[in-house]
Amino acid sequence: NKKENFEAKELRRAFRLAPRTQSHYLAELKRYGLLENSGGNRYRGYKYSLTKYDDYEQISTDMNSIFDQVLEKLSRQVSKE
């Protein structure tokens, strides 16, 4: 059961991030279109939601597959030497 919205402070506590680092990460996720503001304000904190969770899951699966292929090729090269 995935949570649709989260607050910035929850993210900071969960990952033990410095406020500036969190800001940077959130800005990057928004820039790639994976995150959007879903409420809140600067005094009580902002709320965010993932915009393309299904796309993210597919990209993550694809990247894992690519990494596995690269590791396999490297392993074969090392075993030949």
N, C-alpha and C positions, 0 to 999 in steps of 0.2 A: 504494500500500500504506500504509494509515494505521496509526499506532501506537495501540494501545488504552489504554495507561497512560503516565503521565508523572510525573516528580517535580517538586516545586515549584521546586527549584533549577535544573532545566533550563529551566523557563518564565522564571525571573528572568534567567538568562543570555541566553536567546534574544531576549527583548524589552528587556533592559537596564533592568529595573524596580528601584526601591527596594524593600526588604523590606516596608515598610508599604503601599506602593502595590499590590504583589503580593497582600498579605493582603486588601486591600479588594476587588480584582478577583475573587479566588477566592471570597470570601464572597458577592459579588453573583451569580456564576455558580451557586453552591450554592443560593442563595435562589431563583433561577429554575428550579431543578431540572435544570440542564444539566450539572452536575458533581457527582461524589460521591467521598468518600475511598475508596481501594481498598487502603490498607495504609500501612505506615511508622509512624513515631513522631516525637515532638518532638525527639529527639536525632539521629536519622539522617535525618530529613526525611520528609514525607508523600508518598504517591503518590496520584494522582487519575486518574479516568477520566471520559470524556464519557458521559452517561447516555442522551441522545437525539440522537445524531449525525444520524440521518436527519431528525428534526424540525428540527434546526438547518439542515441543507442546504435543506429546503423553505422555512423562514422566510427564509433568506438570499436564495433565488431570488425569493420573493414581494416582499421589500423592494426588491430591485433593479428588479423590474418596476414597483413603485409609484414609485420614484424616477425611472425613465425616463418614466413618464406625467406626473409633476409637472413635470419639466424640459421636456417637450414642450409642456405647457400654458403654462408661463412663456415659452418661446420664441415661441409664437404670440401671446401678449399683447404682448411686446416688439416683435415685427415689425408689429403693428397700429398702434402708437404712432408 
